[in-house]
Amino acid sequence: MSQFGNNKYENLKERALTYLGGKKCRRCGNDSLHLSAYDFHHHKGGKEANLSKMFTGGHRWLEIEKELNKCAILCSNCHREVHTYKEKIS
C-alpha cells in the first residue's frame, strides 16, 4: 500500500507540517499543493532519521519533533533544486 493511502501516515505528516508552520514552501511560497508534494528538508544539524519512515515506524511524537526541528518545508520541486544546486535554506 502507498504511504499516502495510509491515514496514520497522512495524519502524522499533516501534524508535522502544522508543527513547522503549515503547508507552505519556504523557498517559493507555494501553499496550494497536495500534502504529498511537501518535503522536509534537513538544513540544521545532521539528519539522524528519515521522517517518512518515522511516520510509519511507530515513533513517538517527541522523537519526530526532534527531527522536525532540523527541517524546513519545501515543495518537492524546490527540494530537488536545492539539492541539485546545493543552495542554503535559512
N, C-alpha and C positions, 0 to 999 in steps of 0.2 A: 504494500500500500504506500502511496506517495505520502510524504510528510505533510502535505497540505490537505490531505483527506483525513487528517487526524485532529480532532477538536482540541485535544490536550496540547498538541504542538502549537496550533493556531492561538489558543488562549495564552500560552506562555510567551509566544512571540509578540502578541498584542500587548501583553503586560510589560514586556521588556521595552518595546517601542515607547509606550507611555512613560515608563520609568526614565527614559532618556529624552523625553520632551515631545513625543508624538511622531506620527508618520510624516517626516519632512527631511529630505536630503540636505545635509549640511553644506554640500558643495553647490548644487544647482537650485535648491529650494523647492523642488517638486514635492508636492504633498497630496497628489491625486492618484497615486498608483495603488495597485493591489498590494496587500500585505506581503505577498511573496516577492515583490520587486525591491524590497528594502533589505539591506545587508548591514551587518555590524562590522565596522572597520576598526581593528585594533590600532590605535595610534598613541596610546600611553602605556608605557611598560611593555613587558613581554606577554605574548599570547600563551596562556597556560592551558586553555581548553577551547574547543570548538563549541560555540553557543548552540548551534543546531543540534549537536549531539547531546549537549547538556539538557536541552528541552525534552528530548526523547529518552534520556537515560536515567530519569528519576532523581536528578539532583535537587537539592533543597534550594529554595529561592535565595537564601543568603549566599550560597556558592555562586549562583547565577549573577547576583548583584555585584559580587566581587569582580567577575569577569566583565560585566557590562560597564563598570567604572573605567575601563581602559578603552572604551569604544565610542565611536561616533556613528550616527546613522547616515548611510549613503544609499542612493538608489543603485541598483545593480550595474547600470551603465557607468555611473561615476566611480563606483568601486573598482571596476576593471580599469578605467582610465587612470585612477590614482596609482594603482599598482604598475600599470604599463609605463607611466611617465615618472614614477617614483615621487609623486607630489606629497607634500606635507599637509596634514589637516590639523588645524589648531582647535 
